[in-house]
Amino acid sequence: MNSTFSLGRVFGIPIGVSYTWFVILIIVCFLVFDQLAFRLPRWDIMPLAGMAGATGILFFGSILAHELAHSVMATRHSLPVRGITLFLLGGVSHISREARRPWTEFIVALVGPLLSLVIAAAMLGVAFFVAPAFLTGRLREGVTVVALLLGWTNLALGLFNLLPGFPLDGGRVLRAGIWGLTGNYWLATNVAVLFGQALAVLLAVGSIVLFLRTGSLLNLWPILVSAFIFIAATGARSAARDRRRLSGVTLGEVVAPDLVPAEATITEAINLHLMRTGRSAALIGVEGVPAGVLNLQTLRRIPRDVWAIASAAEVMTPLSAFVTLDSSQLAADAMEILEEEDGPPGVVVAEGDRLLGVVTRSDLYGYMRLKRALNL
């Protein structure tokens, strides 16, 4: 069962909502209701409940706006965005590729918190200036309180995200700054990750101290956030370390030139080509000329009893389904293409007019694992 459902698209960007989001929405609405009941003691329960629900939705609307700012800026800088998901801990933009320049990372990271701060300023302006000047009675009371809550929460959201720890936006800004000053992406990532891990530990310790002092379970909520930050930061460092092993590596160094005869059965293709090389795909040649690709995605759909009688040519995927890259191109570029959500299952590697073979994402991960094992 899919854990998210779609809300459609905004600016062409798919918006999804995780079912876990409803948990935090309910908690936020209850907290807002308590605040409204305290600040508006003369109001009845039903209007307060309606305002609490509307305020909760508006708050998550501001989180969505924050993520949209990241995503729209990313698309303007040619970074593919798979979509945005609202979930238990807020929202996340799924940007498929890391920025290739410090300035791109800087502006994409900074625009989200800046928008949150703009929303905060607008809401506080409504609460302190617009509502008192233009509204009266209960309408003024209600608008003022809701605007105050949205203003302070967006201010907190913007400032928290500016904290210099990866994967928070401030951590990405920090990485962009160090990257720009030193020219060393890997050093910048390690520093930003260390700051993120330290921030996560401080957040967890502070949460536990507050819980011990107050006895309120709500004060343990930041532990979930700190765990998310620590895990994401650690994962980012591991991913960066692996990607570094592809630095300077060309596809010609990774591809295994191998042509499976079209008349070979599926069983022969698997045993003589895929199993022996540990590859997940191979070129199929008709009279020595590459004509298609045999890969795992196709093989998984074919019944086992057909393998011994069907030929590789009968089940191959046409070359048109794959991107063709030159053998001199960087393996890291191929990795970015392969990791896109709608990307091809592999890239065909060419040397001039001659097709050498096919490289899949699992091939590149296997190459990185081998370099890690050899400490290269």
Secondary structure, 3 states (H helix, E strand, C coil): CCCEEEEEEECCEEEEEECCHHHHHHHHHHHHHHHHHHHCCCCCHHHHHHHHHHHHHHHHHHHHHHHHHHHHHHHHCCCCEEEEEEECCEEEEEECCCCCCHHHHHHHHHHHHHHHHHHHHHHHHHHHHHHHHHCCHHHHHHHHHHHHHHHHHHHHHHHHHCCCCCCCHHHHHHHHHHHHHHCCHHHHHHHHHHHHHHHHHHHHHHHHHHHHHHCCHHHHHHHHHHHHHHHHHHHHHHHHHHHHCCCCCEHHHHCCCCEEECCCEHHHHHHHHHHHHCCCEEEEEECCEEEEEEEHHHHCCCCHHHCCCCEHHHHCEEHHHCEEEECCCEHHHHHHHHCCCCCCCCEEEEECCEEEEEECHHHHHHHHHHHHHCCC
